[in-house]
Amino acid sequence: MTPPAVGPAGDIRPPAPAAPASGPVPPAILTALARTRPLPAATTALGAALHARRMLLLKSLLVRVDTARGTLPAATRRRFEDDWALLERAERTDAPAVRAVLDYPTTGAWLATALAAPDGPDFREALAGLGAVAAAAALRAGCRFTTTRPLPAGTLPLPGIGLLRSARGRVRLSVRAGAVRVTDGAGQTLLLPGSAPAGPGTRWTADGALAWSALHTLPGGTAVLDDVDPHRVPAGGIGPAALPAAERPHSDPAAWAARWRDAHALLAATHPARAAETSALVRAVVPLAPPAATGPPLSATVRTAPGAVLAQLPADRRELAELLVHETHHTKLAVLDEMVPLWRPGGSLHRVGWRRDPRPVPGVLQGAYAHLALLDLWWRARTGPAWVWRRRAAERFETCREQVAEALSLLADSDELTPYGREFVRHMGYHHAYLGVAVRPPG
């Protein structure tokens, strides 16, 4: 292969593309994503693709309900139709507000659960989630509405907003003049200010039978600390230890807020575009239960809920900055693979430097991509303003660069990548090579 040339803007100029020049992802966007470049146009494309995917899943749910109409109880059909009508009314009132709810990570997790549920009670129970989504959308849009919701599990999650709890199994939401009145089955009432009740803290009725827990907004942006939504962590937990979510009040929102503020300040000082990308793509942080033993914090991104960073609280701002960049690139790759398939089914397993267990090709690509972004971050941090980070960044850069090189070599030789996947890996390789020879940061 002809050695790539370093261009005036600091990027490596590759030969002509090997993949088709046209398709669902413009070549310039695919190239920017492969090189982990925090390009605003790429972020916009990912957001559009995520929303298109959510709309497709909603349509799939509507089709399934229509197909099962003869077997669904009449009350279930009426409730679904009423919820759908409320969602449509909210969309006509304020489409961007409704899009924010539909694209919220736990909405994707609920949709995946509903579509995978077997026919019968499980599917009927999952359908009730549309009412929560519709109510959250209507609140965000500022609609005037009244709805009564059964709460079999005693809770009503409003994606991206908060969680209602009722010990009496049913609540009535009435929204008038910008205020939300919640009434339970015993007539107890809770008043919440604002068209989209938010802000830290919990409100109770006098006897504690009815409660509202609002999400905490993290400093300096729109991301929230989601420690209440029942769909925020898969049923089987996270990682080999099957870690559950940290439950309020043990999620430590004050510590997360302080760490988040400091990590974003560090990212902004090291690579402003990377900080902006993280702010745009991370919608929620989901605290995980503390580890049973010492070690680096565990973090994860769930494929059905991109935009949510599931993590244990990192020890310091450097760890959180690195964790956010790592998980943001899992989100980017998860959304991109919905736009264009990057791999085809296969059974091969490979060893990589950052894992003890052998990984399939998609896992190798996910890990190599996230670590390539970290290489870019550490490359900048070696000469950045945070002197405490410089030594650590230099050490991590040298170790990780060899690991990523080995993974890229495995991927280049794999027959499980699609043409787009091969092109993607090829551009990853160009950026990896650049980071080994460049004397100043790329754009």
Stockholm file with secondary structure:
# STOCKHOLM 1.0

chainA/1-443         MTPPAVGPAGDIRPPAPAAPASGPVPPAILTALARTRPLPAATTALGAALHARRMLLLKSLLVRVDTARGTLPAATRRRFEDDWALLERAERTDAPAVRAVLDYPTTGAWLATALAAPDGPDFREALAGLGAVAAAAALRAGCRFTTTRPLPAGTLPLPGIGLLRSARGRVRLSVRAGAVRVTDGAGQTLLLPGSAPAGPGTRWTADGALAWSALHTLPGGTAVLDDVDPHRVPAGGIGPAALPAAERPHSDPAAWAARWRDAHALLAATHPARAAETSALVRAVVPLAPPAATGPPLSATVRTAPGAVLAQLPADRRELAELLVHETHHTKLAVLDEMVPLWRPGGSLHRVGWRRDPRPVPGVLQGAYAHLALLDLWWRARTGPAWVWRRRAAERFETCREQVAEALSLLADSDELTPYGREFVRHMGYHHAYLGVAVRPPG
#=GR chainA/1-443 SS CCCCEECTTSCEECSSCSSCSSSSSCHHHHHHHHTTCCCHHHHHHHHHHHHHHHHHHHHHHHHHHHHTTTTSCHHHHHHHHHHHHHHHHHHHHCHHHHHHHHTSHHHHHHHHHHHHSCTTHHHHHHHTHHHHHHHHHHHHHTCCEEEEEECTTSEEEETTTEEEEETTSEEEEEEETTEEEEEETTCCEEEEESSSCCSSCEEECTTSSEEEEECEECTTSSCEECCSCTTSSCTTCBTTTTBCBCCTTTTCHHHHHHHHHHHHHHHHHHCHHHHHHHHHHCCEEEEBCCCSSCSSCCEECCTTSTTEEEECCCSSHHHHHHHHHHHHHHHHHHHHHHHSCCBCCCCCEECCTTCSSCEEHHHHHHHHHHHHHHHHHHHHHTTSSCHHHHHHHHHHHHHHHHHHHHHHHHHHTCSSBCHHHHHHHHHHHHHHHHHHHCSSCCC
#=GC SS_cons         CCCCEECTTSCEECSSCSSCSSSSSCHHHHHHHHTTCCCHHHHHHHHHHHHHHHHHHHHHHHHHHHHTTTTSCHHHHHHHHHHHHHHHHHHHHCHHHHHHHHTSHHHHHHHHHHHHSCTTHHHHHHHTHHHHHHHHHHHHHTCCEEEEEECTTSEEEETTTEEEEETTSEEEEEEETTEEEEEETTCCEEEEESSSCCSSCEEECTTSSEEEEECEECTTSSCEECCSCTTSSCTTCBTTTTBCBCCTTTTCHHHHHHHHHHHHHHHHHHCHHHHHHHHHHCCEEEEBCCCSSCSSCCEECCTTSTTEEEECCCSSHHHHHHHHHHHHHHHHHHHHHHHSCCBCCCCCEECCTTCSSCEEHHHHHHHHHHHHHHHHHHHHHTTSSCHHHHHHHHHHHHHHHHHHHHHHHHHHTCSSBCHHHHHHHHHHHHHHHHHHHCSSCCC
//
